Amino acid sequence: MKETKKRSRRSSDLFRFVMLLVIVAAVNLIGSFRFARLDLTAEKRFTLSDSTKNMLRNLDDVVYVQCYLEGDLNADFKKMRNATREMLDEFKAYAGVNLQYDFINVFADAESSTREKASHDLMSRGLAPFVVNQSSADGSSVITVFPGALVSYKGKTVPVNFMKSQARRAPEAVFKEAMEGLEAAFSQSIFVLKTINQRKMVAFAYGHGELNEIQSLYFRDQLKELYYVKPVKISSDLNSIPKEAQVLIVAKPDSVFDEGSKFVIDQFVMKGGRVLWLMDNIYFPSDSARSGFRLGLPVNLNLDDLFFKYGFRVNYDLLNDAQCGKIMLPRQQAGQQGVEYRPWVFFPSMTPNPESIITAGIGNVKMEYAGSIDTLQAAGVTKTVLLYTSDMSRAPKVPIRLTPQIAFMEPSLAVFNRKHIPGALLLEGTFTSVFENRLAPRENMPAQFAPVFHSEPTKMIVASDGDLAMNYFDPQGRENFPPGAYPQTGEYFGGNLKFLLNSVNYLMDDTWLIPLRSKEFKVRLLDTKRLKSQQTYWQWMNTLAPIGGLLLFGLLFHFYRRYRFAK
């Protein structure tokens, strides 16, 4: 009887073992025919976009990535190195043998001259160094790190810098932003290498007081990573905007456009050109500040009729919003001159439209002395509001007088009684020329030239603040801050740069890049105070707990076997 039970138990165990082998073999067989990856992270950090997957699957040659995050790194850079390796492994899962990578310790050689030469070589190839002060139990040290990579394809190489700008932010925020942007950085670099001989052109307008190259340097540099950026002087010459230009950026003009210049822009639109308008309809004379107040006056650029025909109007008013940025004001305390930072309702923190691909997930956008935008009826044109004010806002007409005392007043619902006032707008469709049914300027126009009065399907974006594209440059530290970074007040609005880049990508029909900028990871940081006070405890816990667990499992398994086979 006992022998029969024992034989039955063995047969049952053998059957289970065989079934397990069959299931494992079946899963492997199915997996060999159907590719799938499972991302269990809360924020789906390892889930690549469909556009990235398609690009990687269609590579026809090897992409080689040399990453320089290796060597003596602190905890933050090690975390970034691991995130980079995981992202490249994810890329490799779709690219196969067409993606290869190495992690290189550029400072492996102990000779200082060799290390210095290696640093200069990487900087000459476009990688930006970061000098880091490392603290440990043995003291502090200074190290140089190159948080970036060189990506090569078909004999061409482009640099990829993971950390664009510190902008005097907390290190945690900088590293978080860098890790969120890894897919975008590598995808963009591969796209640039694949299309390096077919770069699209972005034209930056000048000639009417627009932002110059220094004032908008950061924005231009970011665009240059993807497009050919060309400054263009707008005049009455029909050829002043190159035929190759696909997008024209008009950023903060402050002087009147004559009819000839206006006609040139109009014909650019009629032929399918796209425009990003960053407009200021209000200015503050510098001499008004000497009187203890600032007087805001309207700016006439002679573009109102053009905008009216296209289906919008930038109003001569000033957005006020209880949800706002800060301003630095002088303060006298105990005989000492100082400064303080107060909410300034004239710096609205604009809410992005979550339903638009351009603004979904970018975060709030800070504007300065912006006006409201009205949508007007225009046949064949659809409009989408991209940025709008909060539930407590208003837009008084200019002229308007601003005094520092306003910063100390609490906004009330009785006064701030409007909501969702538009500050940026997308317009798409077929536009009608403002010069239809009126004489077009003939200066510098060939006799045989025939104006176009109804456009091809095209699009444009307008924002009521020219300062959106402006960056702050610190001449002492030689540091260039991105749009949206305000070192004086310590504010950082990452949505400003994302809005600008997304707008240009959308106008260029490169919409696949836009969702990559909206990725957001939750950084789960260690409690540094507890880490220092409980360091020894956790070291012993991590050492002894696994051993104790194994011993406990062994004892339980031993008693289980004794109980089972004692029967």
Secondary structure, DSSP 4 states (H G I P E B T S, - for coil): -HHHHHHHHHHHHHHHHHHHHHHHHHHHHHHHHS------STT-TT---HHHHHHHHT--S-EEEEE---SS--HHHHHHHHHHHHHHHHHHHHHGGGEEEEE--TT-S--HHHHHHHHHHHHHTTPPPEEEEEEETTEEEEEEE--EEEEEETTEEEEEES----TT--HHHHHHHHHHTHHHHHHHHHHHHHTTTS--EEEEEESSS---TTTTHHHHHHHHTTSEEEEEE--S-TTSS-TTEEEEEEE---SPPPHHHHHHHHHHHHTT-EEEEE---EE--GGGGGGTSEEEEE---S-HHHHHHHTEEE-SB--EESSEEEEEEEEEETTEEEEEEEEEEEEEEEEE-TTSTTTTTS--EE-SS---EEE---TTEEEEEEEE--SSEE-PBSSEEE-GGGGGSPP-TTTS-B---EEEEEEEE--B-TTTTSPPP-TT--TT-----BPPSEEEEEES-GGGG---EETTTTEEPPTTEETTTTEE-HHHHHHHHHHHHHHTT-GGGGGGGG---------HHHHHHTHHHHHHHHHHHHHHHHHHHHHHHHHHHHHHHH-
